[in-house]
Amino acid sequence: MNSEHTIQVAFVGNPNCGKTTLFNALTGANLKVANWPGVTVEKKEGTAFYKGQKINLIDTPGIYSLTSYSIEEKVTRNCVMEDDIDVIVNVVDASSLERNLYLTLQLLELGKPVILAMNMMDIVKERGMEIDNHRLPEMLGNIPVVPVSARKRTGLNILLHAVKHHYEEDVQALVVKYSDEIENKITMVTEKLCEKYPELSFKRWTAIKLLEADEQMIKAYPVDLPTVLDRSYEKEIINGKYKYIEEIIEEVLFYKHSSKEEMTDRVDQILTHRIWGVPVFLGIMALVFFLTFTIGDLLKGVFETGLDALLNGATALLTSMKVADWMISLVVDGAIAGVGGILTFLPNIFILFLALGILEDSGYMARVAYVMDGIMGKVGLSGKAFLPMVLGFGCSVPAVMASRTLEKEEDRRRTIFLTPFMSCSARMPIYVLFSSIFFPDYAAAVAFSLYALGLVIAILIALIMGKIKKGDSAGSLLMELPEYKMPNARTIAIYVWEKVKDYLSKAGTTIFLASIVIWFVLNFGVHGMVQDVQESFGAVLGHWLEPVLAPAGLGLWQIALSLIAGLSAKEVVVSSMAVLFGIANINSAAGMAGLSTALAQYGFGPVNAYALMVFCLLYTPCMATVATIHKESASWKFTMKMVLFQLVLAYVAAVIVFQAGSLFL
């Protein structure tokens, strides 16, 4: 074996089989791990070494078959068919072996080296199941079968050993024997492929796909056999595979009674109940936001103290160095105050992602799509469309990308249109600040109401769009619900760290630059640097927008300018206000009191504050999200229509909230 050659390995498996967790364990890569299909929407790469051999691992999207209906199936199929892929590691959930083996048989028909990584063997044992690991490889063409546990990090070296010693072996594709009619047709198509495409590597597999009327294969390898390829034989081929899977299961799987499975069923009677499922979900999310505020507020004092010390220290240092006053103002009032004000919200963000990570890894979030399937079906979408929307509670960018899991282009676009209405973590600092100032006794409830409002508006818009488009009703959602399990500390740590790292990265780049820009537009005007902020470029721009925003209760030039700055990133709304109102530590008790006093001078009260939060909930998403929407939709027209619609909707909603609220308060 040539150890200088880097072995290219594709990780392939069903959603929820633990494939990405195993990939993380082998490479140390910090990738997102969740309990629903479609999170891994692009292949990710990492490197592992075994006894001097370099192995490049590619993590592909979770799929159920190599039939390319959805984008994730196309990505995975294209990956495994590439010539430079040396080995396929098929990760299966050993506790659901029968469901996983369909993809295994398809991979084996490719004729490439395949290793079966039997993941979740710890769950197999807990369930009282037994798998004959000697008979199983025999029935799969004597391929290596390696029991592993990604969560407990067992069997990893054995798996790498199998990769190193299996990729150069001469592989004979496992041949599933179909009916005589199908086998005769496969033979005739294969002979034609050999004649027309002699360099083709996967002749039998391609012949089977042509018989299944696979559009991609028909386009790539057309053959003139009208009497053979007279219709789709997909159903017969699928039945043939499942017949063989039944034989395998009968020979290798021995099942005993499982108390853990009973526990999952009992819990699901409540959490996935057709009536109580939705209220339970809303109650769980309400608890998440209660913890986000209560625990987060207890921790943020440390950050506030640190920011005060940094501001005072920076001012004293720069003054002692006889730095010009304008430079001191730029550094202290612009950069440190803007970025530092955002960092004081880090405890709230941390608690939010910690709670969401626990819900995901426990297996609950997979049930949310199932619970919401009935509601989504009434608006013309399946529960699968709700999965990107749930992701939107974290960040709109990966949420928009997750729409790729939907098969129909129209469904993808509608889901992309709805996803930004979910309150991403970037909006959290706005909710925390204004609900704490103007609704101190009900801050968590007010913040939760905004999350719920975004969800309700998204569903209403989906209903209206469904009525206008008059498309086909979505079918029922079919998906595997994993067993409940104790959340894995390492998996959650990776998830939370990735989110916190993104937040810190944004604070160090986008928010830093936005704070500097805001400082400049407030300190410079047409005649250069100004002493009176009213003469600055920012004040002029803000004053132009005051009459437009006045009906929404937002007719202050500082608020107008903050909302414009928020187009770069929603957190910038808060950092901009810190700079605009000259508040060094805006999230501290003194900072919030200072902002409240400054706003009160203009008659800005609780109704104005709620209107502002509603506007921030609904208006144009950040530039990163807009760029992602354009990339995923491949249409500037669609993107601009969406941006303008959200801007108008935010304005109308804020006007309604302010005008209606002013009648009662």
Secondary structure as GFF3:
##gff-version 3
##sequence-region A 1 665
A	DSSP	beta_strand	7	13	.	.	.	ID=ss1
A	DSSP	alpha_helix	19	27	.	.	.	ID=ss2
A	DSSP	beta_strand	44	50	.	.	.	ID=ss3
A	DSSP	beta_strand	53	59	.	.	.	ID=ss4
A	DSSP	alpha_helix	71	80	.	.	.	ID=ss5
A	DSSP	beta_strand	87	93	.	.	.	ID=ss6
A	DSSP	three_ten_helix	94	96	.	.	.	ID=ss7
A	DSSP	alpha_helix	97	108	.	.	.	ID=ss8
A	DSSP	beta_strand	114	119	.	.	.	ID=ss9
A	DSSP	alpha_helix	121	126	.	.	.	ID=ss10
A	DSSP	beta_strand	130	131	.	.	.	ID=ss11
A	DSSP	alpha_helix	135	139	.	.	.	ID=ss12
A	DSSP	beta_strand	145	147	.	.	.	ID=ss13
A	DSSP	alpha_helix	156	166	.	.	.	ID=ss14
A	DSSP	alpha_helix	180	196	.	.	.	ID=ss15
A	DSSP	alpha_helix	203	211	.	.	.	ID=ss16
A	DSSP	alpha_helix	215	220	.	.	.	ID=ss17
A	DSSP	alpha_helix	234	252	.	.	.	ID=ss18
A	DSSP	beta_strand	253	254	.	.	.	ID=ss19
A	DSSP	alpha_helix	259	271	.	.	.	ID=ss20
A	DSSP	alpha_helix	277	320	.	.	.	ID=ss21
A	DSSP	alpha_helix	325	328	.	.	.	ID=ss22
A	DSSP	pi_helix	329	336	.	.	.	ID=ss23
A	DSSP	alpha_helix	337	343	.	.	.	ID=ss24
A	DSSP	alpha_helix	346	362	.	.	.	ID=ss25
A	DSSP	alpha_helix	365	378	.	.	.	ID=ss26
A	DSSP	three_ten_helix	383	385	.	.	.	ID=ss27
A	DSSP	alpha_helix	386	391	.	.	.	ID=ss28
A	DSSP	alpha_helix	396	401	.	.	.	ID=ss29
A	DSSP	three_ten_helix	402	405	.	.	.	ID=ss30
A	DSSP	alpha_helix	409	418	.	.	.	ID=ss31
A	DSSP	three_ten_helix	419	421	.	.	.	ID=ss32
A	DSSP	three_ten_helix	425	427	.	.	.	ID=ss33
A	DSSP	alpha_helix	428	438	.	.	.	ID=ss34
A	DSSP	alpha_helix	443	469	.	.	.	ID=ss35
A	DSSP	alpha_helix	489	508	.	.	.	ID=ss36
A	DSSP	alpha_helix	510	523	.	.	.	ID=ss37
A	DSSP	beta_strand	524	525	.	.	.	ID=ss38
A	DSSP	beta_strand	528	529	.	.	.	ID=ss39
A	DSSP	three_ten_helix	533	535	.	.	.	ID=ss40
A	DSSP	alpha_helix	537	549	.	.	.	ID=ss41
A	DSSP	three_ten_helix	550	552	.	.	.	ID=ss42
A	DSSP	alpha_helix	557	565	.	.	.	ID=ss43
A	DSSP	alpha_helix	572	580	.	.	.	ID=ss44
A	DSSP	alpha_helix	589	600	.	.	.	ID=ss45
A	DSSP	alpha_helix	606	618	.	.	.	ID=ss46
A	DSSP	alpha_helix	623	633	.	.	.	ID=ss47
A	DSSP	alpha_helix	636	664	.	.	.	ID=ss48
###
